[in-house]
Amino acid sequence: MTTASSRPGSTTSPGPLTRSERLDRLPFTRAHLRLLVGSGVGWALDAMDVGIMSFVLVAIGEQWSLSTGERSLLGSVGFAGMAVGAALGGLLADRVGRRQVFALTLLVYGLATGASALAGGLAVLIALRFVVGLGLGAELPVASTLVSEYAPARIRGRVVVILESFWAVGWIAAAVVGLLLVPSSDAGWRWAFAIGLVPAAYALYVRSRLPESVRFLERSGRHAEAESAVRVFEASAGIAAPSSDDVAASDLTAGAAPGRTAGAVPGPVASVAPGLATGAAPAGAGRVPVRALFAAALRRRTVALWLTWFGVNFAYYGAFTWIPTLLVADGFSMVRSFGYTLVITLAQLPGYAVAAWLIEVWGRRAVLVSFLAGSAVAALGFGLAGSVPQILVAGIALSFFNLGAWGALYAVTPESYPTPVRATGAGSATAFGRIASILAPLVTLPLHDRIGTGGVFAVFAAAFVLAMGGASLLTELKGTRLDESV
């Protein structure tokens, strides 16, 4: 039997490997790919819904003769729902499971988006967009938590950035829908919303096919299910499972998994992040209160993440929610505005790709800070652009760096917290960021009326600088195991 003390570079005490350690030592397998793609499709559908709204706002604003204030309210109300959803989703995921909440959020926002296609007035649409936001806000931190808890430690950051890259796929799909469908007729925006029913159907797949978090199952005392989930991933790697006698004697009673057989994949795994307690939480451990996020070992991480999430949300949603509208306000037609937005959006994919490669080379903090710096410079360039080529170059750079930063942020957020509060911590950071995503759509158009496009994008650049300050305070966690206890 392979024990923790026999692993090269191990700093843990002698004994059999825990299930978490068994997962950390696996290569990337077909089981990981199924989880990544299954979660990523949900992520892309989420992005498509948010992205479609930026195009729909242009059409509805013209058809319904909405004032600046009404358009701002409609653009921000979904983010108010996302703030509430992110906080509640994280809490629920730490109590009833990651997969359950993931599926529920898809169902909620899919049905509400489909219903938005039938809205006959502004008040109804505002109410439905708030409900959509509840589902959208809860899904993102839960999905990233689930994927990060299965990803091997040595590539965890890269895997989560790849998950985040599905956001670009969804936003590009939204841009295509916006370009081809929304301007096609007066009912074009309704058909765009009708496409949002797809997530509700996809929720059935998530509920039946994606695995539940092993760490959550262990904390819930469901050790047989946890062992079964780990063995599926080990089997996908071609690793023989431990004997049932060994499991009964160790894992099912003490929460520690037996070691792997001789077919195990070699290679050291770094110890848990410094400053936090080690060891798996016992089955039936009590609920950890939200105030644990501000305990001595976690306080700096929480503050740093909240600042970073606030700055990134303000700049991203302020810019990308209104880019089509601002281009129209600057004299471009709706179709040309949507076409330019599609070109700009395509740059999100290479931004994610570069961030995914660099995050396990430079580390999380270095990638996040450098991509935020690039975002700030690009935002200033977009605001000062005086021609179509300059707009496209600056917009492409903004997409590239901003979305690469998003990928790194989603990678570092769940791994900054121990298992009992991981989804709560990720959800709370996301929820705090959503405050900025509520404010940004509300203030962008009024600011544009006062200080113009250049001034607005200077404000976005300042928000990126604020996010850089928060990111610089984060602890570097490249290669560390996910911690199990507070």
Solvent accessible surface area in square Angstrom, and as a share of the most:
residue,aa,sasa,rsa
1,M,143,0.64
2,T,36,0.21
3,T,35,0.20
4,A,4,0.03
5,S,64,0.41
6,S,72,0.46
7,R,10,0.04
8,P,84,0.53
9,G,61,0.59
10,S,29,0.19
11,T,103,0.60
12,T,42,0.25
13,S,85,0.55
14,P,107,0.67
15,G,21,0.20
16,P,45,0.28
17,L,0,0.00
18,T,35,0.20
19,R,0,0.00
20,S,7,0.05
21,E,11,0.05
22,R,0,0.00
23,L,2,0.01
24,D,3,0.01
25,R,14,0.05
26,L,0,0.00
27,P,45,0.28
28,F,83,0.35
29,T,12,0.07
30,R,181,0.66
31,A,5,0.04
32,H,6,0.03
33,L,82,0.41
34,R,121,0.44
35,L,5,0.02
36,L,9,0.05
37,V,64,0.37
38,G,4,0.03
39,S,0,0.00
40,G,0,0.00
41,V,51,0.29
42,G,0,0.00
43,W,0,0.00
44,A,13,0.10
45,L,21,0.10
46,D,0,0.00
47,A,0,0.00
48,M,19,0.08
49,D,7,0.03
50,V,10,0.06
51,G,0,0.00
52,I,5,0.03
53,M,13,0.06
54,S,1,0.01
55,F,0,0.00
56,V,0,0.00
57,L,1,0.01
58,V,10,0.06
59,A,6,0.05
60,I,0,0.00
61,G,10,0.10
62,E,106,0.48
63,Q,75,0.33
64,W,66,0.23
65,S,95,0.61
66,L,20,0.10
67,S,60,0.39
68,T,41,0.24
69,G,46,0.45
70,E,68,0.31
71,R,60,0.22
72,S,3,0.02
73,L,81,0.41
74,L,2,0.01
75,G,5,0.04
76,S,2,0.01
77,V,18,0.10
78,G,12,0.11
79,F,13,0.05
80,A,26,0.20
81,G,0,0.00
82,M,2,0.01
83,A,14,0.11
84,V,64,0.37
85,G,3,0.03
86,A,0,0.00
87,A,38,0.29
88,L,96,0.48
89,G,2,0.02
90,G,0,0.00
91,L,49,0.24
92,L,78,0.39
93,A,0,0.00
94,D,15,0.08
95,R,84,0.31
96,V,74,0.42
97,G,0,0.00
98,R,2,0.01
99,R,49,0.18
100,Q,73,0.33
101,V,4,0.02
102,F,0,0.00
103,A,8,0.06
104,L,89,0.44
105,T,6,0.04
106,L,0,0.00
107,L,73,0.36
108,V,49,0.28
109,Y,1,0.00
110,G,0,0.00
111,L,97,0.48
112,A,7,0.05
113,T,3,0.02
114,G,8,0.08
115,A,39,0.30
116,S,0,0.00
117,A,10,0.08
118,L,151,0.75
119,A,2,0.02
120,G,71,0.68
121,G,25,0.24
122,L,38,0.19
123,A,80,0.62
124,V,80,0.46
125,L,0,0.00
126,I,32,0.16
127,A,59,0.46
128,L,36,0.18
129,R,9,0.03
130,F,71,0.30
131,V,57,0.33
132,V,1,0.00
133,G,0,0.00
134,L,52,0.26
135,G,2,0.02
136,L,3,0.01
137,G,0,0.00
138,A,7,0.05
139,E,0,0.00
140,L,2,0.01
141,P,1,0.01
142,V,0,0.00
143,A,0,0.00
144,S,1,0.00
145,T,0,0.00
146,L,0,0.00
147,V,3,0.02
148,S,0,0.00
149,E,3,0.01
150,Y,2,0.01
151,A,5,0.04
152,P,0,0.00
153,A,1,0.01
154,R,100,0.37
155,I,38,0.19
156,R,1,0.00
157,G,0,0.00
158,R,71,0.26
159,V,9,0.05
160,V,0,0.00
161,V,0,0.00
162,I,68,0.34
163,L,0,0.00
164,E,2,0.01
165,S,20,0.13
166,F,41,0.17
167,W,11,0.04
168,A,0,0.00
169,V,72,0.41
170,G,2,0.02
171,W,2,0.01
172,I,25,0.13
173,A,35,0.27
174,A,0,0.00
175,A,0,0.00
176,V,59,0.34
177,V,23,0.13
178,G,1,0.01
179,L,45,0.22
180,L,125,0.62
181,L,51,0.25
182,V,3,0.02
183,P,42,0.27
184,S,76,0.49
185,S,61,0.39
186,D,112,0.58
187,A,39,0.30
188,G,0,0.00
189,W,2,0.01
190,R,72,0.26
191,W,159,0.56
192,A,0,0.00
193,F,2,0.01
194,A,31,0.24
195,I,59,0.30
196,G,4,0.03
197,L,87,0.43
198,V,74,0.43
199,P,1,0.01
200,A,12,0.09
201,A,68,0.53
202,Y,37,0.14
203,A,6,0.05
204,L,131,0.65
205,Y,80,0.30
206,V,0,0.00
207,R,106,0.39
208,S,79,0.51
209,R,156,0.57
210,L,5,0.02
211,P,32,0.20
212,E,11,0.05
213,S,0,0.00
214,V,2,0.01
215,R,4,0.01
216,F,9,0.04
217,L,5,0.02
218,E,10,0.05
219,R,33,0.12
220,S,49,0.31
221,G,37,0.35
222,R,90,0.33
223,H,19,0.09
224,A,71,0.55
225,E,83,0.37
226,A,0,0.00
227,E,10,0.05
228,S,63,0.40
229,A,14,0.11
230,V,0,0.00
231,R,64,0.23
232,V,77,0.44
233,F,5,0.02
234,E,1,0.00
235,A,71,0.55
236,S,42,0.27
237,A,28,0.22
238,G,67,0.64
239,I,8,0.04
240,A,60,0.46
241,A,46,0.35
242,P,9,0.06
243,S,60,0.38
244,S,82,0.53
245,D,111,0.57
246,D,51,0.27
247,V,6,0.04
248,A,53,0.41
249,A,83,0.64
250,S,22,0.14
251,D,0,0.00
252,L,71,0.35
253,T,105,0.61
254,A,80,0.62
255,G,12,0.11
256,A,26,0.20
257,A,0,0.00
258,P,1,0.01
259,G,5,0.05
260,R,3,0.01
261,T,52,0.30
262,A,114,0.88
263,G,49,0.47
264,A,22,0.17
265,V,38,0.22
266,P,116,0.73
267,G,29,0.28
268,P,87,0.55
269,V,10,0.06
270,A,47,0.36
271,S,42,0.27
272,V,18,0.10
273,A,5,0.04
274,P,99,0.62
275,G,65,0.63
276,L,19,0.09
277,A,54,0.42
278,T,89,0.52
279,G,44,0.42
280,A,42,0.32
281,A,15,0.12
282,P,96,0.60
283,A,51,0.39
284,G,65,0.62
285,A,29,0.23
286,G,57,0.55
287,R,146,0.53
288,V,33,0.19
289,P,54,0.34
290,V,66,0.38
291,R,184,0.67
292,A,12,0.09
293,L,0,0.00
294,F,79,0.33
295,A,39,0.30
296,A,87,0.68
297,A,48,0.38
298,L,1,0.00
299,R,122,0.45
300,R,143,0.52
301,R,12,0.04
302,T,0,0.00
303,V,66,0.38
304,A,0,0.00
305,L,0,0.00
306,W,61,0.21
307,L,62,0.31
308,T,0,0.00
309,W,1,0.00
310,F,49,0.20
311,G,0,0.00
312,V,0,0.00
313,N,0,0.00
314,F,25,0.11
315,A,0,0.00
316,Y,1,0.00
317,Y,4,0.01
318,G,0,0.00
319,A,2,0.02
320,F,4,0.02
321,T,7,0.04
322,W,0,0.00
323,I,1,0.01
324,P,0,0.00
325,T,9,0.05
326,L,3,0.01
327,L,5,0.03
328,V,42,0.24
329,A,66,0.51
330,D,77,0.40
331,G,68,0.65
332,F,33,0.14
333,S,59,0.38
334,M,38,0.17
335,V,85,0.49
336,R,124,0.45
337,S,0,0.00
338,F,0,0.00
339,G,20,0.19
340,Y,30,0.11
341,T,4,0.02
342,L,32,0.16
343,V,62,0.36
344,I,1,0.00
345,T,0,0.00
346,L,87,0.43
347,A,10,0.08
348,Q,0,0.00
349,L,70,0.35
350,P,63,0.39
351,G,0,0.00
352,Y,1,0.01
353,A,62,0.48
354,V,55,0.32
355,A,0,0.00
356,A,10,0.08
357,W,156,0.55
358,L,13,0.06
359,I,0,0.00
360,E,26,0.12
361,V,80,0.46
362,W,133,0.47
363,G,0,0.00
364,R,2,0.01
365,R,91,0.33
366,A,46,0.35
367,V,0,0.00
368,L,0,0.00
369,V,40,0.23
370,S,43,0.28
371,F,8,0.03
372,L,0,0.00
373,A,35,0.27
374,G,13,0.13
375,S,0,0.00
376,A,10,0.07
377,V,108,0.62
378,A,8,0.06
379,A,1,0.00
380,L,83,0.42
381,G,32,0.31
382,F,9,0.04
383,G,12,0.12
384,L,147,0.73
385,A,23,0.18
386,G,71,0.68
387,S,44,0.28
388,V,43,0.25
389,P,89,0.56
390,Q,98,0.44
391,I,19,0.10
392,L,39,0.19
393,V,104,0.60
394,A,11,0.09
395,G,0,0.00
396,I,66,0.34
397,A,30,0.23
398,L,2,0.01
399,S,0,0.00
400,F,47,0.20
401,F,63,0.26
402,N,0,0.00
403,L,0,0.00
404,G,0,0.00
405,A,0,0.00
406,W,11,0.04
407,G,0,0.00
408,A,0,0.00
409,L,0,0.00
410,Y,7,0.03
411,A,1,0.00
412,V,1,0.01
413,T,2,0.01
414,P,0,0.00
415,E,9,0.04
416,S,2,0.01
417,Y,1,0.00
418,P,0,0.00
419,T,3,0.02
420,P,12,0.08
421,V,1,0.01
422,R,0,0.00
423,A,0,0.00
424,T,9,0.05
425,G,0,0.00
426,A,2,0.02
427,G,0,0.00
428,S,18,0.11
429,A,0,0.00
430,T,1,0.00
431,A,14,0.11
432,F,61,0.26
433,G,0,0.00
434,R,1,0.00
435,I,76,0.38
436,A,0,0.00
437,S,0,0.00
438,I,38,0.19
439,L,75,0.37
440,A,0,0.00
441,P,0,0.00
442,L,62,0.31
443,V,50,0.29
444,T,1,0.00
445,L,11,0.06
446,P,52,0.33
447,L,49,0.24
448,H,30,0.13
449,D,104,0.54
450,R,204,0.74
451,I,84,0.43
452,G,26,0.25
453,T,26,0.15
454,G,29,0.28
455,G,21,0.21
456,V,0,0.00
457,F,0,0.00
458,A,44,0.34
459,V,51,0.29
460,F,2,0.01
461,A,6,0.05
462,A,64,0.49
463,A,11,0.08
464,F,2,0.01
465,V,85,0.49
466,L,76,0.38
467,A,0,0.00
468,M,49,0.22
469,G,37,0.36
470,G,0,0.00
471,A,0,0.00
472,S,56,0.36
473,L,70,0.35
474,L,3,0.01
475,T,45,0.26
476,E,59,0.26
477,L,1,0.01
478,K,83,0.35
479,G,19,0.18
480,T,20,0.11
481,R,20,0.07
482,L,5,0.03
483,D,5,0.02
484,E,19,0.08
485,S,22,0.14
486,V,72,0.41
